[in-house]
Amino acid sequence: MLWLLQRRRGGNALRAGSWGAALALFGYMACFSWAYVRLSAGAGALIIAVAVQAGMLAAGLLLGQRPGRAQSLGIGIAMAGLVYLLLPGLDAPPAGAATVIFCSGLCWAVYTICGRGGNDATAATAGNFIRCVPLALALLVWGAFFNTLGAPAAWSGAGVACALAAGALASALGYVLWYAVLRWLSVPSAAVVQLSVPLITAVGGALLMDEGLSLRLLVSALAILGGIFCATVLPQLRRRL
């Protein structure tokens, strides 16, 4: 998908992106794929969100981008809403899988930081994904041979179709959009915006998988979206006033 988009624009995808970003992207995908076989959706989303938050805020501090009062308040509110949404009632996840998915979140934070300096989001994302192809193929062959992911040997048509849709639409086009808006956000703001991902996952589960909309979900939604507002919109409004 990304190669087609870049080819239509008349560019060479391999000239954009970097091996550092590609390795971070591959680390995110590989750890995510392995760990989520052994984790519940809620536990995995919580651990990844905490890892990304920690990685982004640490990077922001190293880059001298200290969160202001409004951003700190937003981060606190959003984190409280996230914990309220996911923590109560979750069984303790396996230590090994939890560690691996925490590493996945850290890799995503590194990938996000790598993408902040690029001028062409589509080209950079395409270049990074193309660099991941040989690594992903090697991991796929290794996993199929040793059956390390616990997956059945036969691939169903529905499974292949879902994987292609997840890669071409949700991932490829979604990453292009994320890279495009990333340069307009500070590191703390980008970190707190990503806290909305577990909320979106929960809402999607309720709408598509009949998991139900509870009062806890609604309260958490208000907290997380309110935190995002405080961290991203409120500082801009204060500057204008």
PyMOL commands that set and color helices and strands:
alter all, ss='L'
color gray80, all
select helices_A, chain A and resi 2-8+13-15+19-35+41-62+69-86+95-117+121-146+157-182+187-193+196-208+215-240
alter helices_A, ss='H'
color red, helices_A
deselect
rebuild
show_as cartoon
